[in-house]
Every structure is written in C-alpha cells, then in structure tokens.
Amino acid sequence: MRKGANILANTDWLTVILYLYLVFYGWLSIYSATFDDPNAPMLDLSQRYGKQLLWIGLAVILAITIMIIDAKFFSAFAYWFYGFIILVLIGVLIFGKTVAGSKSWIQIGSFAIQPSEFAKFATNLALAKFLSTLNIDIRDLKTKIIAVGIIFLPATLILLQNDTGSALVYASFVFVLYREGVSGVFMLVGLLMAVLFVVTLLYGQVAVIVFLALITGFLFWLSDKIRRNYKFVAGFFLAAVMFVFSVNYVFENVLQPHQRNRIKIILGMINDPRGVGYNVNQSKIAIGSGGFWGKGFKEGMLTRYHFVPEQSTDFIFCTVGEERGFVGSLVLFGLFLALLIRIIYLAERQRSEFSRIYGYGVASILFFHFAVNIGMTIGLMPVVGIPLPFFSYGGSSLWAFTILLFIFIKQDANRLNVL
Amino acid sequence: MYKKDFSSRKYVIILIFITVAITYLIKLYNLQVVSPSLSDKAKGLVMRQITEYPRRGRIYDRNNKLIVYNDAVYDLMVIPRQVKDMDTDEFCSLLEIDTSFFVKQMKKAEHYSRYKPSVFLKQLSKEDYARIEDKMYKYRGFFVQRRALRKYTMPIAAHLLGSVGEVNTQDLKKDSYYKPGDYIGKSGIERFYEKLLRGKKGVRMVKVDVHNREKGSYQNGKYDTLSVPGKDLVLSIDSELQQYGEKLMKNKTGSIVVIEPETGEILAMVSSPGFNPNDLIGRHRSRNYVALQKDSLKPLINRAISGTYPPGSTFKMVNALVALQERAITPYTSFSCNGPESTPIKCTHYHVTPLRLNEAIKQSCNPFFWNTFKSLMNKPSLGGVHNAYRKWYSNIRSFGFGKKFNTDIPYEKRGNIPSAEYFDKVYRGSWNALTIRSLAIGQGEILVTPIQLANLAAAIANKGYYYPPHFLKKAEGEDSLLAKYTTKVYTAVEPKYFNIVQDAMRDVFAKEHGTAHYYEVDSLEQCGKTGTVQNPHGEDHSLFIAFAPKSYPKLAVSVVVENGGYGSRWAAPIASLIIEKYLTGEIKRKKLEKRIMEGDLIHNKNTKSKGEE
C-alpha cells in the first residue's frame, strides 16, 4: 500500500473543514456563554472555555491518530470494540457515578467520562460489520433480529442508567436499516406510532379509535383492492387500536413524571413557564431576543447571565440564537446540513459495504442529535438531554463524535485500497 | 449473493434531513424575526430599572440652623415575576417577619404589577440591611433600594413642618410622577413645598443575572437619567423662639403665632397640644398617626391656622379703627359707662366715666365699643344700617379677617365675618345695630384664626398694612416664589388713625389700670390687648394680641389659651414672655416664666376643652 502522502491526498478535506468550522463555532459559543473576565487567558483551565480548548486539542490528536492507524483495524476489531463497550456499560451500572439523575459516568481520578457517548461509534462499527458480512441478507428475519439486537443491547443498558436521551439516539439507526433495504413500512409504522401516541394524548383514546374506524371504513368503501386485503387491513386496524389503548398506560406508568411533563409541555397540555416549562421558556426567550442579526459576540445577556439553564451544554444553541440571531442559526444549519449530506455522498461512493453502512450510521447519529437538541431549545421537541455535536461543552461528547466521524473519514481516505 | 441496490433511498433520507431543517428554520424565523414580544421579555428578564431617589431638600430656620434633614434607610423591593422557588421559611426568619405577612405583601405586589418593583418591606435600618445584604442573592426578584427618611434636629414645629408619608391612591391619580411606595409631603411645609423639596427622581437601567446580581449598566447608561436633589429651604421660623413657645404652651390648649411685621415672616407658630415630629416618620408612622388622630385633644390639628375663635376684646381695635376711618367717632369722642349695670352690654371693669377711646382700649370697656358700633351703624351719611354694615364688613375684611391669606400654609381656615345677606336671612331683613350688638365686642358670629389675630397685631404695628404671613424665607433659585409675600396689603384705615390705637395698646401695659400692666417691662415697649372670650363649652378662652417695641415693631404676637379664663391670666403673660425672649434673648422674669411653664390647664381641670371652635 502507498501510505503517507496518499492518506493526505485521499482525505476528504471538505468534511474535515466542516468539522473544524463546527468545533470552532462551538467553542466561540461556549466562550461567550461562560467567560467572566475578558482579560483571562483563553486556556484558563478553571473556566469551561479553557477546558473545552484542551478537549479540542486532545480531539485533534485523536483524529490524527485515527488517520494514522490502519483502516482495517476498525473493521477487524469492530466486535471487540462493541464487546468492550458493552462490558463498560455494565460496569457503569455497577460502579458508575450519578450526575443529574443519570448513572452514566465513570470517575477515573479527577476525570469523569461518559461511556454511553463512546457506545455510539462502537455500536455503529458492530452494526456495519455485521450487515457487511458476506452471505448476510437484511431481508432475512434472523438478520433483522440480530441487527436490531446489536442496536438494542447498548440502548437498553443506557436506558437502565436512566439516560433516556442517549438511549433514544439508537433509534437513529432506523435510517441505516432503511438504506440497507429494510422496508420503508417500518419507518412509516414508527412515524404512525408517534403520531398516534401524540393524538391519543391530546384527544383521548375514544376519539382516536372512532377516527381510525371511520378511516378504515372509508378505505373499504373507496377501493376494491383494500376490500380484497381485508385481513391485512383489519389486522392493521386492530394493532392500531391496541396501540392506542396502551398509550395511556405507557404514558402514566412507564414514563417518569419529568418525562411526562416534558411531553405535556411540548404538546401544550400544560403551560408552566416558571416551573417545569422554565428551561424551554427561557431558552425560547433567549433565542427569540436575538432577532435577525443577533446581539453580537459576548452580548447575549440572557445566556451570559445564566437565565438559560445548561447553556454551555445542552442549551448551547441559545447562545448562537441570541448572539448570532437568525443569520447565525442559518449558518449553523447550513454547516450541519452540508456535513450530513457530504457524509451521505461519501458513504455512497464507498466500495466497501462496511464503510457505507458505517457512514450512514455517522450521518444518522449526527442528524438525530442535531434534530433533538435544537428541536428542544426552540420548543419543537420535548426536553431530552443530549448534546449538540461539536458544539456542546464536554470532553466525552466531543471525543466520541470526533472518533465517530474520523473513523469514517479514514475509511473514506482508504476507499481506493478496498477491492 | 446478489443484493438489490437501494442507493436511491439516499434521496429519501436527505429529504428527511432537509425537511426537518426547514421546519426548524421556519420556527426559528418566527421566534427571532416575526415575534417581537420575546425581545421585550428578554429585556424584562435582564434589565432592571433602578429608581435613584434624590435627597429631599433640607429645612433650615431663619438663622440657618438645620431643622430637618435626611437619614438613609433601605426598602426591600420585589418584582413578583422574577421570584422563583425560594426557601420562604428561611427568608421570613432572615427578615424577622411571619409567613402571613410574606403572603400578604406578595399578593399586594402582584396586584400592582408582576413586572414592576413594589415595596415588600419598608425602611430597614442600616444595621438590618447589613445583616441581610450578603444573603439577598439567594432570593431572585428581591433587591434593596436606598431611601431617605426625615430626621429632626430638635423635636419642634411638628405642625408647621408637616410630615412625609407614603403616597396614597389619590396622590397617585393626581400626579403620575409618583409610584406606589414613594414618599410625599403630607402636611405643612412638607406638603406645600413638595415639588421643591422632592427634587427629581432619576432612573438607572442595569443588567442583572439570574441571581439578581447587578452586572453593570445597560447599554452604557444610554437610558439613564440623573436624579436632581431637592431644594433646601430656609424658613422664617426662629427655632429657638419656636421651641420656647412650645415650652410655654405645654399642658395648655391653644396657640401662639409670632409674625415679623416688617416682612410678614412667621417667626413662630405653636399649636398645643402638639406632638414630636419624630413620631410620624419611619415604619411606626401609621400606628402613631392613628393614636394621635384618636386623641380627644386633637393634637394633629394646627390650631394656629385651623382653630377658629371669637376674637372678643382683641377685636375692639378693629372696630375702633373702622369707626375712626368712617368718622363715626373721633379720638375725643367719649361715652359713659355704668359698669355692670350698662345696657345692652355690661362692663366687666370699673373705671372712670365717661371715657375716650384710649381709656376704653386700656380698660377694655364694653359699653364704649357698643356705642362706637352703634354710632357707625346709625351714621346718617352711610345710608342706613344695612349699608353701614356693608361698609363695616369690607373694612373689617381688609384686615385679613374672613378670608385666607393663601400663602404657604396649607389647611388654613378663613374664619367668619357674617355678611349683611346672612343677617337678612336670619332676621328676615329686619335687623339693626342692637340685633347684632355682639359684633361690637368681637363676639357673636365673628370667628377668627390665631394667625389672623397675629396679622392684626402686625397691621396695627405697621399702621395700616401687612404682608401676607408666610414661612418661606429663601429657596435657592426660586425667588419668584417670594414675590407674592413682598407685596404690601393695605387695610382700609388710614395710618393716622393707628397712632391713638397704638398709644392705647401701649397703655394696656404701661398704665396702672391697663389690663396687662402686671407684665410691663419698660425697655420692651410692649403694646397689647387682652381678650376674654365667652365660650359655651366651658371657661372663657384667654386671648392676647401684642406687638413690640412700639417705636420700631420687631414682632407681632397672638396667643390663644383655650379655657384659660381672663386674657390677662394666661395669654398676656405668654405673649409678654415671647416678646422678652425674642427681643432680649433671655428671660429676666424667671418667676413668671416658671408659673407659665408649670401651669397645667389640661390635667388639672374637670372640664376638658372640647374642640377648638
């Protein structure tokens, strides 16, 4: 193999540059949200922006390391990574440290790390490895079950850590499965379930079931084809009805009170801007006050003066919204969309199925984080505590996303070496 | 194995990404560009409007002695909207209040405004403030505002200075300058010169963080306005004389008014019983106010301007002057007096008869003044009793009776000089001098205030004119305010007629049978007149008016001692001591002073004075 210059030449620099832009934009936002003394050095490790600068430095080292390591290393050891992280996740459940209600941290000396962040790339590796194995056909039920199992195992462990947000991220693999040939019906069914869940909460079981019955009746009346497939349609109707009946039970008994409240807020079922709706309300005010052009760098008074909780981590977008306004938000959206579409473009040009599947996994995870995180700050999604990739303060999340992305960039740089 | 190509599904996935992004951008556009209310809400969270209260003007006496100044206290303010889950118990114990008070104050504040600051707890002392200052960051929505409280260098002149209290709903409606919790002059000088004393409030916009800590000025103070301190006032009051007057009036009901005839400046105004001005400041103001209001002796009333009395014999000079002016009598006209047997008004003194005006004033002869009054009313050239009365009426009013001076003394009463129309009504048009004979000796329907009596003394001292009595001596840059006090007001009586009256008033002291001869001190050149006013509620009121020295009058005095009996018993010595004090600075007549100061007409009597009218 021709290495060295080859890697540099084959690296997709556009992706790397988008990554660097996002990290830099993110760091500026953290700086603006957390600085107190304008004369303090940038690398003041007592400050969040200083620490984040250190994390970024380490992330760059990680990225370079990944680019140097042999590309085959990741596919060869995919299951090892996966197995190791599963053991760590179990370990966290036993020895972990509880932060903000989630038992998802491991303390090593003065240093705390969140293994669930790293479980994402490991799961992605394992799933790619499994689905790219020869003689594996996604259309086989067994394959589907194993694939879903690979996804569900870490998700379940993370759910047990009481970190619902991070667990939900694994739902993003539905895009990967879809791309690899799983019927779109599954996605549609998932979407339908979400819709039914919401309308049932809003309008009650009876109304929804009556509505479903009317629709079914209308469909029967409408088309011969549907009448002929009456068993299927009736089964579908019954499944929907059962789902509807289960909604209230799940909502009241499975979800925790704060989760119920977050959903109720997003659906407008309760309005409590000073209590459970405080975060989102303050966040919306901060973003909304940014206006078209924003208030300017370090001028975001709401975010600077702590009116938005968690503004350097989960609510970092508020700083962008307040200080950079609609224009800055547009730039951020542009950067993310460009990165996502670029990744999909790169994934599609891979000769190796492993690389392609892995690439889709990267895009899906990043998209899910982006959509849920920003959706939450602007009140379109319930509050789910997951970070905005490359933006939110925190070493674990930055490194995990860096590793996730750079393994793919490495695979892509190596694509010509794949037969 | 052949695998189907699903690569076109990438478009579906990209479409989903883009759809979500566009949905979010639309929402963002709505939040950031379309809806302006969020920007206001953000300002409401970050900005706090801090009112800068100016120092209230200080008050000095005529010798530039400080009487009223300010002391810092701290009001605890609350913005209900910003209050967020706090430890109420801890908060209450920190402030030493109970929970029900907390709930009540919060409700009150919310009722006023959720966004604007309201006073939560008034007037914390410096010590209390120091104690809670460090802990305030824990309680969002609460902050402390510095305020000034009135302080008095000596506990005097409560009535005329007036007090400062919180604005009521009427004040708020009348003037938008005031916000709930602001202070305003409630009475006296504080009320009349409120606009001068209060200055102008300033506003400072500051940024605060979520813990309510100040983070510097908002937009470099672009919206800030400076406060303007209140104007200092110099009053005409002589604080020493005022204090002395209050000592003399202790345990008596009534008033002393001292005017400088040369200027109309009020040197002292005592109303008794009074109260300590320090009782009506601070947190205990309302409690003390209610107690004073309930007091049967009505200490809150300023009797010097709001008390109305029949003037009695002190009015005889006015009647004489008017009669002289209208040529109903001359200085040489004499009438006879039958002492207690006189009709229709008997005389209370024994003296020579017949007698002239000077003797009549000296000995306060009632029949002489009845005859004088009758001569005036029946004087043919005046065209009948009704017309004569009208002439008398307008001449009397030219001395300031029956009307207000309308200077800088709020709550002044006008007293009463009955009009001809009034008698027409009461006696159905059929009345004559005899019907209204009481007026001849200052009784009957006539009511005057002590300040009007002091002004009468001043007008006699000036031989025919006076300046409206007032308190303001100097207010920096407000000279125009003084203009109306420097305009002479002429009485209807020519100066030449005053000589005989002045001489007679001098005789009241100087001559052996003068009603105030006992209080004569040669060097003081005192002139005066007693009044013993019949009073249906109890013993006679003791009245006296005086001025001194005769040759260059420095002060004019009126003294009213309710239920004090003869004018010569209480009112005359009090007026004489005031004159001595003011002219010489010290009292030689220690025994007399002691008798007056220790005299107690309130507690040593079975029948308490009722009311002041």
Interface residues (C-beta under 8 A of the other chain):
Chain A: L134 N135 D137 F175 Y178 R179 E180 G181 G184 R274 Y278 Q282 K284 I285 A286 I287 G288 S289 G290 G291 F292 M301 L302 R304 Y305 H306 F307 G321 E322 G325 F326 S329 L330 F333 F336 L337 L340 I341 I344 A347 E348 Y360 A363 F367 A371 I374 G375 I378 G379 L380
Chain B: M1 K3 K4 F6 S7 R9 K10 V12 I13 I14 I16 F17 I18 V20 A21 T23 Y24 L25 K27 L28 Y29 L31 Q32 V33 S35 L38 S39 K41 A42 K43 L45 V46 K84 K207 V208 D209 V210 H211 K215
